[in-house]
Amino acid sequence: MSESGRKNRRDNARIRMSVPFELQTEASSSPIRGATADLSLSGCYIESIYPFPVGTNLDLQLSVGSTVLVAATVVTCDPQVGNGVRFSRMLTEDRETLKAFLQAAQEAQDAAGKPGVI
């Protein structure tokens, strides 16, 4: 099914952007670092050749100028590609920081004429 034919189940539009992250799972002893492929107020996509199984709980630290702490759950697993991640919990101040960051990023992409919302 084409992207336009799929029902969008997301609460918030995702913006294509690379944001550094560090994550931990209950099973990992050391943090895993990477970057998002897209980001929204309610989730993100992380690229990885070794994705996590659906249902894996993650503790994420997103670097959006300051560090935003997020509890998240893997909701999609694309083998050798990555994971769709839904944010399940974050502090109010972290949510406001992420919201301001996303608004500024969207405005910058709009001003540059780049398609960013997916």
N, C-alpha and C positions, 0 to 999 in steps of 0.2 A: 504494500500500500504506500502511496506517495506521502511525503511529509504533509502536503496540503489536505490529503484525505484522512489523515489520522486525527482522532479527537485529542485535543490538547488537555491533559489531565493536570496540568500544573496550575497552582494558585497564582504564581507570579511569573512574568515573562523572564526568560533567561537571556543574559547578554553574553555574547561571545567575548571572552576575555581570559587572559592568563594571569591568575593571581597565585602567588606562592602559598603553599600550605605545608603543614606538618601534621601527621596523623598518628594515632596509636589505636590499637585494638587490644582487647583483653588478652589475646594470644601473642601479641608482639612484645618483645622485650626492649626493642629500640624503635625510635620514631622513624617513620617513612616520610620522605620529603618529595614534593612534586609541585605541579601547577595545575590549576583548573583549566578546562577547555571552555566552560561557560559557568555563569554564576547568577543566582537570583537571591531574593530575600528568603526563599524557602528551600533552596537546594543548589546543587552544582553537579558538574560532570568532571570526573577525574580520569585522565588517561593512564593506563597501565597495561603492560603485557601480562601481568599477573594480577588480574582483578580479584576482588573479594567476592565470596558467595552472597547472594541475596539474603538479607536479614542480619548481616554483620553489623554490629554497633561500633561506631567510630567516635573518637574524640579528636576533633579538628581544631587547628589553630590557623586561621586565615590571616595573611599579612596584607592589610588594606590601608597602609599608612601607619596604623596601630594594629595590635593583635586582637582579633576577635575569636573568642572561644565558643565552640559549637559542639553539642552532642548531636550525632547524626546516625542514620541507618542506611545501609545499601539497599536500593530498591530495584536496580537493574544491574545485570552482569553481562557484558559483551566480551566473550573470550578473546584474549590477546588485544583488546581495545581499551576497556575501562569499565567504570561504574557510574551509574546514576545514583546520587546521594540525596536523601531528604533530610533537612534539618529538623530535629525533633525538639531541641531545647537550647536556648541561649538567654543570657541576661538581657534585661531591657536596654541597658546602655550599650551592649554589644550589638543588639538588633538596630538601635538608632545609628550607631557608627556604620554598620553595613549598609543601611538604607541610604545614608548620606553619600557614602562612597559610590553606590550603584547609581544614584541620581546624577552625581557629577560625571561618572563614566558615560552614562547614556547621553547626557548633554554634550559631552566632548565628541562622542561618536556621531551624534546628530549634526553638530557643527562641522565636522570633517566630511560629512556626506557618506559615512560608512554605515552599511547595514550592520546592526549589532544585536537587535532583538530577535530571538528565535523562539 
